[in-house]
Amino acid sequence: MALPSFLRPILRDPMLMLSGALLILFGAHAATLAPYASALAVTVFGLSDGAYSALLVVASVLSVSASVGFGILADQRANRRVIALASGGFLLAGTGLMTFGPAVTSFVLAHALILPLSGSLFGQFFALARLAATLHPERDRPGIQATLRAAFALPWVCVLPIWSVVFGAGVPLITVYPVSLVVAGVLLALVWRFWPRDGATRWPDPKSGLSFAQSLREMAEARVLIRVLALGTIHGAVTLYLVVVGLVFAGIAHRGAGDTALYAGILAGLEVPFMLALPMVLGRTSQTALIWWGMALYGVHLAGLPLLAETPYVWLLTIPGAAGGAIVLTQPMAYLQELLAARPGAGASLMALQKLAGDAICAGVFALGTALGGYGLAAILGAGLGLAGAGALWALDRRRD
């Protein structure tokens, strides 16, 4: 039986298969822990809303700092295996601390300090995939990246419904920690066993030759930062959807948490096949034009959500939302890596900067929109800003070309 064209390069390359397996495990860990962290903080460990907000700020800053720092070190020393093992160790240590010593102090240490240090794994796995993909024809590389991003999304579709059933049966919420510990242990074991030895890879991976300060200056160049900010508006739109979807449905008499879960589940489920289908259209248009069209589709879903939430037509929005989401969740990552093509680690760490910019933009748009007109205005402003950012990115690259 012939392999699908989008899977063929990955299933025939052990390093790309490793990247895919690690992204699936990292996605399963995130899908198991991230959705329930706030409920654990407040209802199980008794943190106040203000204390948890402060914890999130500390965790966000540390996660971005770790992603940038580890990315630069990996380029400087070409020791990607060592850094992947250290990051995987933090993932294991954080979940292990909460498994064997669950307490409010442990929660703060794990979620504010230890687990954020493992946040660079996402970028490291994509850096490995990007280096391994250099051994494949250039026309196949964008499809490889899109397919691997779908591998990270796949556990969210499968894991969340399982936890919904498990918690519905009365299992304590804190059970997420031992399960996450097992996933982290398998992930670290795969890195230890199969990640190529530093200096013994099949592809060239020279040291960058840049000091830490020089690497930071390279990342802070205007041509880089303005594009990270433009892509941050798109990430901000995606984050804003996650903020408003539950609030919009909760404010309608015949809607509620079940509708929120169903809408999010349908959207996430449809994103995966759209991501897998992306290789069929990649290369037929410029990457920045594709990002703009993806944001346009995603904007229809985001802006339309509060307008159609009371009607049966709201479910139709999951189609443009998933089609646009498949693009805006994959192509900005590939674009950012190409901005610093000679520095795979630093290029991957730009994803963390994009996320930081997106989170700040989301917070500002949500505050402004809700102050002036409610959740609907916030969603429309977020969609419009994301479309403007995508348009600016397209214009910048057309001018450069």
C-alpha positions in Angstrom: 0.0 0.0 0.0 1.5 3.3 -1.1 2.2 5.9 1.6 0.4 9.3 1.4 2.8 11.8 -0.2 2.8 14.1 2.9 3.9 11.2 5.2 6.4 9.6 2.9 9.4 11.8 3.7 8.7 11.5 7.5 8.1 7.8 7.7 11.3 7.1 5.7 13.6 9.3 7.8 14.3 8.1 11.4 15.1 11.6 12.6 11.9 13.1 11.2 10.0 10.2 12.7 11.7 11.0 16.1 10.6 14.6 15.7 7.1 13.6 15.1 7.0 11.1 18.0 8.4 13.7 20.4 5.9 16.4 19.2 3.1 13.9 19.8 4.3 13.2 23.3 4.9 16.9 24.1 1.4 17.7 22.8 -0.1 14.9 24.9 1.7 16.3 28.0 0.5 19.8 27.2 -3.1 18.7 26.6 -3.1 16.7 29.8 -1.7 19.5 32.0 -2.4 23.0 30.5 -6.2 23.0 30.4 -6.4 22.1 34.1 -3.6 24.2 35.6 -5.8 27.1 36.6 -8.4 24.9 38.2 -5.8 23.1 40.1 -4.2 26.3 41.3 -7.5 27.8 42.6 -9.7 24.9 43.6 -7.1 22.4 44.7 -4.1 24.4 46.0 -6.0 27.5 47.1 -4.2 30.2 45.2 -6.0 33.5 44.7 -6.7 34.8 41.3 -4.1 37.5 41.8 -1.5 35.0 42.9 -2.1 32.8 40.0 -1.9 35.7 37.6 1.5 36.7 39.1 2.6 33.0 38.7 1.6 33.1 35.0 3.6 36.3 34.4 6.7 34.8 36.0 6.3 31.5 34.1 5.8 33.3 30.8 8.9 35.5 31.2 11.0 32.5 32.3 9.7 30.3 29.4 10.6 32.9 26.8 14.0 33.5 28.4 14.7 29.8 28.4 13.6 29.3 24.8 15.8 32.2 23.6 18.8 31.3 25.8 18.8 27.6 25.0 18.3 28.3 21.3 21.3 30.6 21.2 23.4 28.1 23.2 22.5 25.3 20.9 23.7 27.4 17.9 26.8 28.5 19.7 28.0 25.0 20.8 26.1 22.7 18.4 25.2 20.7 21.5 21.5 20.2 20.7 21.3 16.7 22.3 22.6 18.0 25.7 20.1 20.9 25.7 17.2 18.6 24.7 18.1 16.2 27.5 18.3 19.1 30.1 15.0 20.5 28.9 13.4 17.1 29.0 14.8 16.7 32.5 13.0 19.9 33.6 9.7 18.5 32.2 10.2 15.3 34.2 11.3 17.1 37.4 8.3 19.5 37.4 5.7 16.8 36.9 7.6 14.5 39.3 7.6 17.1 42.0 3.8 17.4 41.7 3.3 13.6 41.6 5.2 12.8 44.7 4.8 15.9 46.7 1.6 17.7 45.8 1.3 20.9 47.8 0.9 24.6 47.2 4.7 25.2 47.5 5.4 22.4 45.0 2.8 23.8 42.7 4.4 27.3 42.6 7.9 25.8 42.2 6.8 23.5 39.4 4.6 25.8 37.4 6.5 29.1 37.9 10.1 27.8 37.8 10.7 24.2 36.7 8.2 23.5 33.9 8.7 26.8 32.1 12.4 25.8 31.7 11.2 22.9 29.5 9.2 25.2 27.2 12.0 25.4 24.7 11.4 21.7 23.8 8.8 22.7 21.2 11.3 24.9 19.4 14.1 22.3 19.8 12.0 19.6 18.2 11.3 21.8 15.2 15.0 22.8 15.0 15.9 19.1 14.8 13.2 18.5 12.1 14.4 21.5 10.1 18.0 20.3 10.2 17.0 16.7 9.2 14.8 18.1 6.4 17.8 19.7 4.8 18.6 16.2 3.5 15.3 16.2 1.6 14.4 18.1 -1.6 13.6 21.7 -0.9 10.1 21.3 -2.3 9.2 18.7 0.4 10.4 20.8 3.4 7.3 23.0 3.9 5.1 20.0 3.8 7.3 18.2 6.3 7.0 21.2 8.8 3.2 21.4 8.3 2.7 17.6 8.9 4.9 17.7 12.0 2.8 20.6 13.4 -0.2 18.4 12.9 1.5 15.8 15.0 1.6 18.2 17.9 -2.1 19.1 17.4 -3.3 15.5 17.2 -3.1 14.6 21.0 -5.4 17.6 21.8 -8.1 16.0 19.7 -7.7 12.6 21.3 -6.6 13.4 24.9 -9.2 16.0 25.9 -12.3 13.9 25.3 -10.6 11.0 27.3 -10.0 13.3 30.3 -13.6 14.6 30.0 -14.9 11.0 30.5 -12.4 10.2 33.2 -13.2 13.3 35.3 -16.9 12.7 34.7 -16.4 9.3 36.4 -15.2 11.1 39.5 -11.4 10.7 39.2 -9.6 13.5 41.1 -8.2 16.4 39.0 -4.7 15.9 40.4 -4.5 12.6 38.5 -3.1 14.6 35.6 0.3 14.8 37.3 1.2 11.0 37.4 -0.1 10.6 33.8 2.0 13.6 32.7 5.0 12.1 34.5 4.7 8.9 32.5 4.5 10.9 29.2 7.5 13.0 30.2 9.5 9.9 31.1 8.8 8.3 27.7 9.7 11.6 26.0 13.0 11.9 27.8 13.8 8.2 27.2 13.3 8.7 23.4 15.6 11.8 23.5 18.3 9.8 25.4 18.1 6.8 23.1 17.6 8.2 19.6 18.6 11.9 19.5 21.8 12.0 17.4 25.1 12.6 19.2 26.4 16.1 19.0 28.9 16.4 16.2 27.8 13.1 14.7 24.7 14.1 12.7 24.1 13.2 9.0 23.7 16.9 8.3 26.2 19.8 8.8 25.6 21.6 12.1 28.5 24.0 12.6 28.8 26.3 15.6 27.5 29.8 15.0 30.7 31.6 16.0 28.6 34.3 17.6 28.8 35.4 21.2 25.6 35.5 23.3 25.4 39.3 22.9 25.9 39.1 19.1 23.2 36.4 18.8 20.8 38.6 20.8 21.6 41.6 18.6 20.9 39.5 15.5 17.5 38.5 16.9 16.8 42.2 17.7 17.4 43.5 14.2 14.5 45.6 12.9 13.8 43.3 10.0 13.3 40.4 12.5 11.4 42.2 15.2 8.9 43.9 12.9 8.0 40.5 11.4 7.8 38.8 14.8 5.4 41.6 15.9 3.3 41.2 12.7 3.0 37.5 13.3 2.3 38.3 17.0 -1.0 39.9 15.9 -2.0 36.6 14.3 -1.0 34.6 17.4 -3.0 37.2 19.5 -6.1 36.4 17.4 -5.7 32.7 18.1 -5.2 33.3 21.8 -8.2 35.7 21.8 -10.4 32.9 20.4 -9.5 30.7 23.4 -10.4 33.5 25.7 -13.7 34.6 24.3 -15.3 31.3 23.1 -16.3 30.1 26.6 -17.5 33.6 27.6 -19.6 34.1 24.5 -21.4 30.8 24.9 -21.8 31.3 28.6 -23.7 34.5 28.0 -26.4 32.8 26.0 -29.3 31.2 27.7 -29.5 28.0 25.7 -25.7 27.6 25.4 -23.1 26.7 28.0 -19.9 24.7 28.7 -21.1 21.8 26.6 -21.4 24.0 23.5 -18.0 25.5 24.2 -16.4 22.0 24.4 -18.2 20.9 21.3 -17.2 23.9 19.3 -13.6 23.7 20.4 -13.5 20.0 19.8 -14.9 20.2 16.2 -12.5 23.0 15.4 -9.5 21.2 16.7 -10.6 18.0 15.0 -10.9 19.6 11.6 -7.6 21.4 11.9 -5.6 18.2 11.7 -6.8 17.0 8.3 -6.5 20.6 7.0 -2.9 20.7 8.2 -2.2 17.3 6.5 -3.7 18.7 3.3 -1.5 21.8 3.3 1.4 20.3 1.4 -0.9 20.1 -1.7 -1.2 23.9 -1.8 2.3 25.0 -0.5 4.5 26.4 -3.2 1.5 27.5 -5.4 1.5 30.9 -3.7 4.0 32.9 -1.6 4.1 32.0 2.1 3.1 35.5 3.3 0.1 35.5 0.9 -0.9 32.1 2.3 -0.6 33.4 5.8 -2.9 36.4 4.9 -5.5 34.1 3.4 -5.3 31.9 6.4 -5.8 34.8 8.7 -8.7 36.0 6.6 -10.4 32.6 7.0 -9.6 32.5 10.7 -10.9 36.1 11.1 -14.3 35.0 9.7 -14.5 32.4 12.4 -13.3 34.7 15.2 -15.4 37.8 14.3 -18.5 35.7 13.4 -18.5 33.7 16.7 -20.2 36.4 18.8 -22.5 37.4 15.9 -23.8 33.8 15.2 -23.5 32.2 18.6 -27.2 32.3 19.3 -28.0 30.6 15.9 -27.5 27.1 14.5 -25.2 28.6 11.9 -22.4 29.1 14.4 -21.3 25.5 13.8 -20.5 26.4 10.2 -17.8 28.8 11.4 -15.7 25.8 12.5 -14.9 25.1 8.8 -13.2 28.5 7.9 -11.8 28.5 11.5 -10.1 25.1 11.0 -8.9 25.9 7.5 -7.5 29.2 8.6 -6.1 27.7 11.8 -4.3 25.0 9.9 -2.4 27.8 8.1 -1.8 30.3 10.9 -0.7 27.6 13.3 1.9 26.1 10.9 3.2 28.7 8.4 4.3 31.4 10.8 6.6 28.8 12.5 8.2 27.9 9.3 8.5 31.6 8.3 10.2 32.5 11.6 12.7 29.6 11.3 13.7 30.9 7.8 14.3 34.4 9.2 17.4 33.1 10.9 18.0 30.2 8.6 21.6 29.8 9.5 20.7 29.6 13.3 18.2 26.8 13.8 18.1 27.2 17.5 17.7 31.0 17.5 15.2 30.7 14.6 13.1 28.3 16.6 13.2 30.5 19.7 11.5 33.3 17.7 8.3 31.3 18.2 8.5 32.1 21.9 8.9 35.8 21.1 6.0 35.6 18.8 3.9 34.0 21.6 4.9 36.7 24.0 3.9 39.4 21.6 0.7 37.6 20.8 -0.2 37.2 24.5 0.3 40.9 25.1 -1.7 41.9 22.1 -4.5 39.6 23.1 -4.6 41.1 26.6 -4.7 44.6 25.2 -7.4 43.9 22.6 -9.5 42.0 25.2 -9.3 44.9 27.7 -10.1 47.5 25.1 -12.9 45.6 23.3 -14.7 44.6 26.5 -14.4 48.1 27.9 -16.0 49.7 24.8 -18.5 47.1 23.6 -18.2 43.6 25.1 -16.8 40.3 23.9 -18.2 40.8 20.4 -16.2 43.9 19.8 -13.1 42.3 21.3 -13.4 39.4 18.8 -13.9 41.8 15.8 -10.9 44.0 16.9 -8.7 40.9 17.3 -9.7 39.6 13.8 -9.1 42.9 12.3 -5.7 43.4 13.9 -4.6 39.9 12.9 -5.6 40.6 9.3 -3.7 43.9 9.4 -0.6 42.2 10.7 -0.8 39.5 8.1 -1.2 42.2 5.4 1.8 44.2 6.7 3.9 41.0 6.6 2.8 40.3 3.0 3.6 44.0 2.0 7.0 43.8 3.7 8.1 40.7 1.8 6.7 42.0 -1.5 8.7 45.2 -1.1 11.8 43.2 -0.2 11.4 40.9 -3.2 
